[in-house]
Amino acid sequence: MKNFNYVLRNITILLVVAVTLNSCSESNEDVLIDNAANDAVELARSAEVDAASSSVTDIVTEIFEFDEANPNSRVQPPALPDCVTITVVAEQGFREVTIDFGTEGCLVRGHILKGQIVFSYTRDIEAQEVLITYDLVDFYFDNKNVLGNRTILRTRENDNGNPQFTHNLDLTVIWPNGVQASRNGTKIREWVEGFGSGIFSDNVFEVSGDWTTTFVNGNTHTYEVITPLRREVICTYFVSGTLDIQRTNFGGIFDYGNGDCDNQASFTFNNGTEISITLN
């Protein structure tokens, strides 16, 4: 697909033509062009929030599963590098786990992570559920500061017989230039491949749910999963799946593609116009 700057130029050209045909004023033309560029940038940034959120959930899920399978082990989970330090405090029916990436940064699966993820959990044996509560402490995903504390409910088996994680979202991502976005809502992750193998790289999740992303300028995007988002943990972004996205002045379908592990996506506006988006 085209790179993001090229796409924005094409959007601008299309808008200029449309404005000319409709005999709009020069000031209105400028406003429309600016809005289109800002809309495309916000769509890409929202997908970056997805990447940061998915990374946190992946790591918490992985360490939880490893700790459950090896409750007395002092061995580092094989999928994490030595620069990650894991500390476990165990009490009767309660465990607290601190995942420390250091202050200088630790390269984890292609991304520089800093700070800590601290989570604790308790079990409901009868319901076959575990409630995981996590906090992000001075945590950075690449150059983005990620703030948040929330819960993940781990169900042993859903109706399909697969493990399921219901994640109540409450995250804020701050970019180096000061732009920030907050994410609230619910994501349901069904573990469809790789469960019990002990191998990180074969884990695949399907994500459903709905949530809202609010930018510091007041713009709010609402999201609803139309077809499940496929999360292969060896890939930074979802590899397929579609979202219905609505905002005050535009809406449409965000499509992560046909299953390729890449940073390409597309957005089809409600009027049928389609643009390509490159995720950073």
HELIX and SHEET records of a PDB file:
HELIX    1   1 PHE A    4  LEU A   21  1                                  18    
HELIX    2   2 GLU A   26  ALA A   69  1                                  44    
HELIX    3   3 PHE A  200  ASP A  202  5                                   3    
SHEET    1   A 4 THR A  85  GLU A  91  0                                        
SHEET    2   A 4 PHE A  94  ASP A 100 -1                                        
SHEET    3   A 4 HIS A 111  ASP A 124 -1                                        
SHEET    4   A 4 CYS A 106  VAL A 108 -1                                        
SHEET    1   B13 THR A  85  GLU A  91  0                                        
SHEET    2   B13 PHE A  94  ASP A 100 -1                                        
SHEET    3   B13 HIS A 111  ASP A 124 -1                                        
SHEET    4   B13 GLU A 129  PHE A 141 -1                                        
SHEET    5   B13 LYS A 144  THR A 155 -1                                        
SHEET    6   B13 GLN A 164  ILE A 174 -1                                        
SHEET    7   B13 GLN A 180  GLU A 193 -1                                        
SHEET    8   B13 VAL A 204  PHE A 215 -1                                        
SHEET    9   B13 THR A 220  GLU A 232 -1                                        
SHEET   10   B13 SER A 240  ARG A 247 -1                                        
SHEET   11   B13 PHE A 250  ASN A 258 -1                                        
SHEET   12   B13 GLN A 264  PHE A 269 -1                                        
SHEET   13   B13 GLU A 274  THR A 278 -1                                        
END                                                                             
